Amino acid sequence: MKIEHVAIDVPDAEAFKAWWCKNLGMRVSSNPGFLMDDSGESGLEIYRTGETPAAPDYKAMNSMTLHVAFVSDDVKADVDRLVAAGATLEQLNLENPAFHMAILRDPWGVAIQLCRREKSIFIK
């Protein structure tokens, strides 16, 4: 099976989608509740459900509980750009030449991981 999407409940879905499109290269799908990555084959459903009193407090979660990981050709440059756009840097690891990694939080506290790997972690 292939992953189609992961759903994220956020307090302001429209602002979230706009920030992720502008700063992370996502695109709004033909179904406007969904964002697609640049492959157009997987993405995120972004919404504010009326079934719970509030969206989860992502800032209070450990970033390893939930994060969205992106491939980055230049982790440091992307970190600098995202911080300038309102993200918060939590972790930056550039020491290992085979694996550069950063953890940031978007303005809603959702954890974003940036990775540059010498070799893909996925079997092809």
N, C-alpha and C positions, 0 to 999 in steps of 0.2 A: 504494500500500500504506500501511497505517497501523501505526505502532509499537504493539505490544502491551505489551512490557516490556523492561527492561534488567536483567541479572542481576549481582548483587554478592556476591562471596565474602567473608564476614566471620568473625572468630574466634568470635563469640557471636551467632548469628542471632536467638535469642529476645530477648536484651537489646537488640540493635540495633532489631528491629521495635518493641519497646515504647517505646524512646526516640523513634523517628521518628513513631510514632502519637501519643504524648503531646505532642511539641514541634513537629511539622511538619504535623499534621493528616492524616497518612496513615491508612488503615484496613486491617486484615487482611482479605484476600479470603476467599471461601468455600473456596478452596484456601489453607490457612494458610501456605504458603511464599511467598505473594505479598502485597505491599502495594499498595493502590490510591490514586491521588490523589483529590481530591474530585469529579472528573468521573466516576469509576468506570470510565473507559474505557482508562486506561493505568496502568502502575505498575512496580514493581520486584520481581524475584525475589530473595529474601534467603536465603542458605544458607551452610553450611560444607561445602565439598566434601571428600571423603576422598581425592581424586585427587592432591592436592598436599600437601606437608608442612605448609604454613602458609598462612593467608590472606595476600593481598598487603599490603605495608606502605604503606598509603595516605598516612600521614604523611610518608613520604619522597618521594612523588610530587608533582610540580608540580601545582597545582590546575587548570591548564589541560589537563593530561593526562586527567583525569577529574573531573567535578563534576556534581552534580544541581542544576538551576536551578529555583527557585520564584518565582512572581509574588508580590510583596509590596506591599500598599497603603501601608505605612509601614516602610521599610527600617530606619531607626534604632531604632524601637520593637521590631521583630522581632529585630534584632541584640542589643539589651539583654536581651530575654527569653531568647534562645537561649544567650547567654553565661552568664546566671544558671543555666541548665539544664545547663551543662557543656560547651558548645561553645567553641571558640577562634576569636577574630577574627583574620583575616589581612589583610584589606583592606576599607576603607570609603570610598566615593566618593559624596558628596552634593552636590558643587559644581555639577554640570550639572542644571538643573531638569527637563530632558527625560529624564534617565536617572540614577536612583539605583541603586547596586549595592554589594553586599558579598560577600566570600568568607569563609566560616567553615569550621571543621573540626568534625565531630561527635566524640564521645568515642573513636571508632575511627579517626579521621583521615580519614574520607571527606569530600571537599570539597563544600560546599553553597554555591550562589550564590543570593543574593536580588536580585531585579530589580524596579524600578518604572519602567516605560517610558511615555512620553507616547503613543507609537504602537507597536502590536505589530510585532514583527519578521517575523511570519508573514503571508503573503498570504491574505486571506479572500475 
